[in-house]
């Protein structure tokens, strides 16, 4: 199977982190987008021309990072990232949903500006003063208490948090948002996470991918 995309995308990196957590990093091969980004072939595999998508052995594709993570968790073997207890599994999915819906919408204006787009002063102020704190506060409320997103082991929620918060660390200080002020559980979680070999390997991939695609040339 081929995972098509680049680690500069937190959604691609989410899948790679999850496979590392499972002890199955070789279950997929990271690949460029067939035909090139936004090519006809790209759109054939992903109707919106986004990444990642997973090319299966029969040539068909599977889109949406969390769907890909859940599929690979079921078929790739290794350590399961899905908790057996139904309520714990639901709490795991809840964290991912809060990240993918509320958090990513909250940081949208900041992300657009950081990568050369535009946002109004009002949009940036709302993001910084209201929407980002609200999304982080939501995560603070539902985050687990034992150093993991839920329970006492890695789940797919941890993969999602790691891949998204890499960019929080990298971009938010430029906009006056420093750390997880007022969210002590998030602060403790992120301190533990960033010290892990798993996160450091992910950061190295994302850094290299960022430098390849976005770093300014002298």
N, C-alpha and C positions, 0 to 999 in steps of 0.2 A: 504494500500500500504506500501511496505517496501523499504526504501532506504538502499542499501547494500554498506557498506564501513565504513570508520572511519574519524573523523574530522582532523586527521593529514594530510589528503589530502585536499588541497585548493578547489578541485573540488567537494568533498563531502560537505565541509563547505559552499561553494557557495549556494548549494541548501537549506541548513538549514537556512542560513542568509536570503535568499529570502522568505522563509516561515514565518520567524519572521517578516519581513517587511510587509507581507501580513496580519499579525495577525492570521495566520493559522499554528502555529508550530506543531500541532497534526495531520496535514493532512497525514503525513507519520510516520512510526516507523523506527528509525535507527537500522540497523541489521548487524550482522556479515555476511560475505560472505557464502552463503550456501555451505556446503561441504568443506569449508576451502579455503584459498587463493591459487590460481593457481591449484585448483582441477579440475577434469573433469566437475563437476557441475558448477564451476565458468566459465570455458571456454564455457559451453553451454549457459550461460547467457551473457557473454561478450567475443567475439571471440579473443580479445587480452589479456584477463585475467587482466583487469584493473578495477578500481573503479572510480566513483560510477556506479551502475545501479539500476534502479527502477523496483522492482517486482510488477506487476499489479495484480489485483484481479483474473484474469483468468490464472495466472501462467506464463504469458509471461513477457519479460523484455524490458526495454527502456534504451538505453545507451547514453552517452555523457552528461556532466553536463548541458551545456546550453540548450540542447534539453529538458532535464528533467525540468529545471527551466521554460521554456516556456510552457511546457505541464501542469505543476502544476499551473502556473499562469492562465491558461485557465480553469482548472477544479476544483481547490480547493476553489474557492470563496475568499472572503476577498478583500483587497485593490489590485487593478490591478497595476502591475509593468510595464505595457506596455502603453506608452503614446498614446493618441488618435490622435495627429497630426502626419501624416505619416513621415514628415521630422524629427521631434523630435524622433520618434520611430527608424528611420534609424540611427540617430546620436547615439542613445543608443546602437544599435547593432554594430555600428562602434567601439565604445570603447571596447566592449567585444571582437571583432575580433582582434583589435590591441593588447590587452592583451594576447589572446590565441595564436596568431601567432607570432608577433614581440617581445613582451616582454618576453614570456616564452622561445623563442629561444635564446634571448639575455642572459638570466640568466642561460641557460642550463649548461655551464661549471662550474659555481659557485655552482649550485645545486648538480651536480654530486660529486664534491669534498666534499661538506658539508655533504653528506650522505654516504661517504666512497668509492666513485668512484674515477675516475681519469680524469684529463684534463692536457694538456700541458701548459707550461708557456705562450706560444704564445696565446693559446685559452683563458686563464684567463686574459691576458693583453688586448686582443681584447674585451672581455666582459666588463671589468672594464672601459677601456679608450674610447671605441668606441660604442659598441653595446647597452649596457645598457643606456648610456646617450642619444643615438639616439632614443631608444624606449620610454624613459621617456619624451624626448622632443616632440615626436609625441603625447603622451597622454596630455602633457601640452597644446599643440595647440588646441586639440579638446575637452578638459574638459570644463564643464559649469562654469558659473561665480557666481552661487547663493548658493554655499555650497553643491550642489549635482552634480552627474556626468553629468546629463542633466536636464534642467528645474528646477523646484522648489519642487520636491518630489523625494522619492526613486524610482529607477527603477532597473531592473536586472543588469544594469551596475554597480551600487553601490555594489551589492552583489559580483560581480566578483572582483571589486577593493579591497574591504575589505578582501576577502579571499586570494588574491594574495599578497597584501601589508603587511599582517601579517608576511609572510615569508621574505619579503624585510626588515622589521624592525628587524627580528630575526637573519637573516643570513648575510646581506650585510656588517655590521660593521666589521665582521671577515676578510673581504677581502678589507677593506679600502674604502668602499662606505658608506658614512654617510648621511642619509637623502636625500632630493630631491633638492640638491644644484643646483641653476640656474633655478628652476622650481617653481616660487612663487605660482602659482595656485594650483599645487600639494601639496606644503607645507601647504597652508591654508586649503585645502580640508582634508588633513590627520590629521592636528591638530584638526579640528572640528570632524572628524570621530572617532578618537581614544578617544575622550571625551564622546562619546555617550554610553548609556547603551547597545545598540544593539551590538556595536563593543566589548565592554567589556565582554558581554556574549559569543560572538563568540571566543574571545581570550581565555577565560577560558576553553571552550571546546577543542580548538586546543592545548592549553598548556597541559591539562590532557591527551589528546590522544598522544601527543609527548612523554610525560613522560612514558606512558605505553609502547610505542613501540620502542623508540630510546634512552631514557636516560640511561647513563652508570650506572651500579650497583656498589655500593661500595664493 
